[in-house]
Amino acid sequence: MLELEEILGSGASATVRAAKDKKSGQYAVKIYDKYKLIEPKRMKRVMQEISILSKLDHPNIIKLIHCFQDKRQIHLIFEYVEGAQTLHEHIRNKGYAVEAEEQHNIAVGIADAIAYLH
């Protein structure tokens, strides 16, 4: 049983929260409120997201572990990456001065993930 914890982020359609399972560890849970998905195009996008993410297995892409829904919400359960931050946050935290080697490693990681997706 997952115990929802703090909010990690939120957007127009969903909120991402940390979650803990006493037996299997820490996860990130993306929660869509169905009332925000009444427009058929929005629900279709969520279903496409689930379909695509469920097929991916790459070290530079967060892994979708499981998904389920109830009457009010759709839950996507992802692996949790400790200390994860967006690329923008990472660069900002470095004072916008990222070493050339790190820039290279970031670019290679992104390119590798994009190549995998295509």
C-alpha positions in Angstrom: 0.0 0.0 0.0 1.4 3.3 -1.1 1.5 6.2 1.4 1.4 9.6 -0.4 3.9 12.1 0.8 5.0 15.6 -0.3 4.2 17.2 -3.7 7.2 17.1 -6.0 5.6 19.1 -8.8 2.4 20.0 -10.5 1.0 21.1 -13.8 -2.3 21.9 -15.5 -3.5 18.3 -15.5 -1.6 16.4 -12.9 0.3 16.5 -9.6 3.4 14.4 -8.8 3.9 13.3 -5.3 6.5 11.2 -3.5 5.1 7.9 -2.1 6.4 5.2 0.1 5.7 1.5 0.3 6.9 -0.1 3.5 7.9 -3.2 1.7 9.3 -2.0 -1.6 10.5 1.5 -1.1 10.1 5.0 -2.6 8.2 6.0 -5.7 6.9 9.1 -7.5 3.2 9.0 -8.3 1.7 11.2 -11.0 -2.0 11.8 -10.3 -4.5 12.9 -12.9 -7.8 14.2 -11.6 -10.4 12.8 -14.1 -12.5 15.9 -14.0 -9.6 17.7 -15.6 -9.7 15.2 -18.4 -13.3 15.5 -19.5 -12.2 16.8 -22.9 -11.7 13.6 -25.0 -8.3 14.9 -26.4 -6.9 15.2 -22.9 -7.9 11.7 -21.9 -6.5 10.4 -25.1 -3.1 12.1 -24.4 -3.0 10.5 -21.0 -3.8 7.0 -22.4 -1.0 7.6 -25.1 1.4 8.6 -22.3 0.7 5.4 -20.4 1.0 3.3 -23.5 4.3 4.8 -24.6 5.9 4.9 -21.1 4.9 1.3 -20.3 7.1 0.2 -23.3 10.2 2.2 -22.4 13.3 0.7 -20.6 16.3 3.1 -20.8 18.6 4.3 -18.0 18.1 7.9 -18.9 14.3 7.7 -18.8 12.3 7.4 -15.6 10.6 4.0 -15.5 6.8 3.6 -15.3 6.3 0.8 -12.8 2.5 0.5 -12.7 -0.7 2.4 -13.3 -4.2 2.2 -12.0 -7.4 4.3 -11.8 -10.3 4.7 -9.5 -13.5 6.7 -10.0 -11.8 10.1 -9.5 -8.2 9.7 -10.5 -5.6 8.0 -12.7 -2.3 7.1 -10.9 1.0 6.5 -12.7 3.7 5.0 -10.4 7.2 5.8 -11.4 10.6 4.8 -10.0 11.8 7.5 -7.6 15.2 9.1 -8.3 16.7 10.7 -5.1 17.7 14.3 -5.6 16.2 14.4 -9.1 15.8 17.9 -10.6 15.1 19.3 -14.0 17.9 20.3 -16.3 17.1 24.0 -15.7 17.2 23.5 -11.9 20.5 21.8 -12.2 22.1 24.5 -14.3 20.6 27.3 -12.1 22.0 25.5 -9.0 25.4 25.5 -10.6 25.2 29.3 -11.0 24.8 28.9 -14.8 28.4 27.8 -14.9 28.5 24.1 -16.0 31.9 22.6 -16.8 32.5 21.6 -20.4 32.8 17.9 -19.4 29.5 18.0 -17.6 27.9 19.8 -20.5 29.1 17.0 -22.8 27.9 14.2 -20.4 24.4 15.9 -20.2 24.2 16.2 -24.0 25.3 12.6 -24.6 22.7 11.4 -22.0 19.9 13.4 -23.7 21.0 12.3 -27.2 21.1 8.7 -26.1 17.6 8.8 -24.7 16.3 10.6 -27.8 18.0 8.0 -30.1 16.4 5.2 -28.0 12.9 6.8 -28.5 13.3 7.0 -32.3 
